[in-house]
Amino acid sequence: MRRLSDLGAYGITFHVADNALLIPDLIGFWLTGTMVTERTNASTTGLLDVRTQDWDRDLCGRLGVRPGLFPGLVDAGTAIGPVRPEVGSWIGATGLTVTTVGSHDTASAVVGVPFFGDDAAYISCGTWGLVGVELEKPVVTAAGRAANFTNEAGVDGRTRFLTHVMGTWLLSETVRGWEAAGERIDLVALLRAAQDDEGPITVFDVQDPRFVPPGDMPSRIAAYCAERDLAPPVDRLTLVRSIVRSLAAGFARAVEQAATLSGRRCRAIHLVGAGRRTRCCAKRSPTAANDSSSPGPSRPQLSATSWSRPGPWVPSMAISSRSAHLRSCHGAPCSVMRGRLTVVRVPQNEGVAGSR
C-alpha cells in the first residue's frame, strides 16, 4: 500500500499542505472562503468508511494522511455560505448563497434517475459507463470486490453500488482515427443505419484492457476477433454495429451482476448520460429477463453520440432479452415525486432476479 506522504516523487507533497480540497470544494472555497468536503465526491477517494460515511481515520493513518488535511464532510444541499463580496462584485451579482450539490457527476446523474422503488438499475453512459443500483446500505462482500464493484455515496444518504463499463469511448476514438486520415464521418447516419440493420454481428468483450488507451480501435477489434476465430467487422457500418452491440452486452452483464451481488430484483433499467442517446444501444441491450428501460435526464457531457433532442414526452421502452427486440411506446409527461423526475413505466411480469 503506497502512502500518500510518499508521493513527493510525483509532485504531490501532502506534508507541506495545510489542507486538501477536491475540485468542486475548491471552487466553493474560492467563491465563499469556506472549506468543506462534499460527501458524494469524498467517497470516491476511498478514504471514507463505507458504513459510517465519515473519514476512516485508521486508513488515513496507514496512508500517511494526517487528521484534518481534508475539511469536514457535508451533505449535498448544505449552504456553505454567501459569495465573497469581491467575487460578487466581479461577477455582477451580490447576496448569493453557495449550496453544495452531489458534486460527483455520477451522484447528480443518479439523483435524476426516475426511480419508482428499489427494483431498478441505472446505466450512466458517457465516455465510459457506470452501471449499478441505488441502495440503502453498502454491499461489503468478497464477491462484490472480486467483481470490481464499489460503494459510492449518493444523495440523501443512499449508496451507489456500481461498476465501470466501457462507454462511447470506443465510438469516439474510432471516429477520431477515421477523421485523422482526412475523412469526414457522419456518425449520426452510421448510428441510424446500425439501428435499422437486423443482421448477425460479432460481439466482443468491451472490457478487454486493449481498448482503454487511445489508438487504432478498428485494428484492435480486428485483432481481438482474430485471436478468437470471430468474424471481424468488414466495413464501417459493421464496425459501428459491432461496437454498439458489444457495449449493450457489457451493460447487460453489469446489470445482472449488480442484481446478483445486491440481492435486488431489477425490473427496470434507466439510461442517463449523453450516451443514452445512442438509441440502438438501448435497443440492443439484452438482459436475463423481461425489463423496462426508460431514459432519464442527460448529463451536460459532450459525446459523439449526442444527437437526439428530448421532447415533452418521456418515452418508455420494454426490452425482451429472448428476442433482443425493443418495443417503444409513448410514456407519460414528466412529473416530480420525492424531488425526482419520474415517468410511468411499462408493466412487466418479472425482472432480473438477484440472489437473496
Number of C-alpha atoms within 10 A of each C-alpha: 5 9 12 18 16 14 13 11 8 7 7 13 13 18 16 8 9 9 13 15 18 17 13 17 21 17 13 22 19 13 21 20 15 16 21 22 23 25 27 30 23 24 22 14 10 15 18 20 14 20 13 8 18 16 21 16 15 13 14 18 13 13 16 16 19 16 13 11 15 18 17 13 16 17 21 21 14 13 13 19 18 17 22 19 15 11 14 16 11 10 9 8 11 15 10 14 14 17 14 21 20 23 22 20 15 22 21 17 22 28 19 18 26 27 24 16 9 15 18 26 28 30 30 29 29 25 22 16 24 22 29 29 23 27 18 13 16 18 21 16 12 9 12 20 13 8 14 11 23 22 25 26 28 27 19 13 15 18 25 28 27 25 22 20 20 23 24 23 21 25 22 17 20 22 22 19 17 17 12 10 8 8 11 11 13 9 18 15 11 16 20 14 16 22 19 10 14 10 8 9 18 16 21 20 16 23 15 11 9 13 19 14 10 13 15 16 24 24 12 13 22 16 14 18 18 12 8 9 9 15 12 21 20 10 9 16 18 20 23 23 28 21 27 29 25 23 28 23 21 24 31 21 18 24 26 23 21 28 24 19 21 23 14 23 21 26 23 29 31 24 26 27 26 24 29 26 22 21 17 21 23 28 22 24 25 25 23 15 19 22 25 25 26 27 23 26 20 21 20 10 13 12 18 19 20 17 14 12 7 13 8 9 12 20 21 21 24 23 26 21 17 11 10 14 16 19 12 16 12 12 16 15 13 15 12 10 12 8 10 16 17 21 24 17 20 18 11 15 8 14 21 24 17 16 10 10
